[in-house]
């Protein structure tokens, strides 16, 4: 008799291959999920997300930091049900648009727990955030200060500092270098501090930084915090997010506990204790808690073996944007020896989800799974080639429920006038 086996760290916590050789996520059979909800579909292990949220909070407390807020970066997975889950877990929410703010409030976050970002906000967008009573607005540029002054409202703010520190990551998700679209360099921060002192009703609470995403080394954070320490003494410091995740089994990012210990330890060393610290994880809260299911539609062999599935760059744009790497398996035949490229259905040669996947004799009708798709898949989903966007399915203790329905063809023209 076959024996059930647990899966590698790229899959959601608690996932396994059962005695029949079939993937289970959140206690649910992947083949049965595909039959019930169709494919493509984002499958979310609800308990995985809750476990990671709690791990961040516990790790910060274990560092002796009592005054803090773990703030979910909504851009990673701006789904109402996901955001509501994190609100239930006592997290705050980081938003970067009026739309994300709308979703955060609808999901149940208290306005005071919301941090509002943005490098190109109009007065209406900024005014809407102030009117909603958000806890913090992050100043990105001098124009933001002018807008706040014209609004004449009371608002606590942070200044986003571009510290001139580059983490080791893809250039398209690096944000801390001097030549960045985000934030102000140290000399301009000092000017902004002076400028804010003359704006009635605006309270400068502290400084913010975010040096990039998918980072495995805490060293650059220490360098960046040192820059913040040289800009003044404030009660609040937002240290951003950026903890990397494993998209492939050979990747070993720091644990939540080790990352937090390094980050908070650096803050204590360089900023002193007694400050309120904010940390903004997005990807590391959601990436590995989700898999995407596809149906194999075609297999062709020329120079390579091409496995065509019923999704692609409309549900996971990351491989096309910055060469993000994923793994894939046949959901009821893990392992195998067929080296192939898993490609989407879209009219682009670059629509390849996984290059050099090793599968077990893939054939039409198979259900294929890509793990670690919780970050930015749903967020960047689109209707290229008129493909409706997939549903989001929550799984827990063997029960499954749709929290976002699949789009229909009618949805594609619902905004026509």
C-alpha angles and dihedrals in degrees: 000000000000116000124225114246134198118236136238125274093267091072125072117280111273095022117141145168105245130220090277092053094254126136118248123195119183087353091302126122110242094214091052091047090054090050094049102040103021128227146319093041136157108230114201124197098214096198091053092061092047092049093053093047091052091045092058092051094046093047092053092049090048088059089060094254110137101166107064147114127215103211119198111224098228093200089075095064112354095186116136094226093050092047091047090053091055091046088055089052091057098254126142124229132239113206131184104191144028088260094055090046090052090051093046093053092044089051091058105260113149109244089236089061093056124100115197121211134176140138097207111035125156122219093258092054093047091044091052091055092050092047090052090058098240117186098234138009115201113222109221101172143001091265089065089060092051090051093049090051092052091048089055093205131139111253139156112227143185125207116231109229122206098206099190092245122131120202121210102266141101112307091238092063098038112105109160100074119109094249097059135134088227131079136338130295118243096265092049090047089061089052090049091051090055092045093051092053088067096051112095116227096014116112118199103217099174150289136310133202137177116177100183147291138276093034122163099181124071092198096092090052090058090051092049094048088054088059091052090050090059094056100067144288116290137168095229132049124178108200096189124222133262106141106156126231136210113262092166130037092245092060118093112183120183116279118254088251095052094044093049092046090054095045098044091040090056090049092051092047097047106025099031127232127288094062127122108244127201124195121190111202116173113149094036091056097052115015101086095035092073138061129187120225122209136176117233108236103174143009120198132172127208119128086333135021110255119200110195119204133188096255135036134140091006090068102025115029097163098092089053096044100049110355095264111183126224139172129230139199137181101253095230099030110049117187123018138149107250109116110207147145116252105217134186128234097250129115096253128096087216092060093109117136099187127012120205096007114172110221138170105257097304117214138171113288095031117131109233124197130202114193129211096039099131096100119074097339096100090030093059098035114136144174100248110162088011093286113158115235119254128254126252114234123195116209126193133158092347095310124112132196135174113241094174117031123224114265117250130218088253089059088064091071101027091110095051115121 
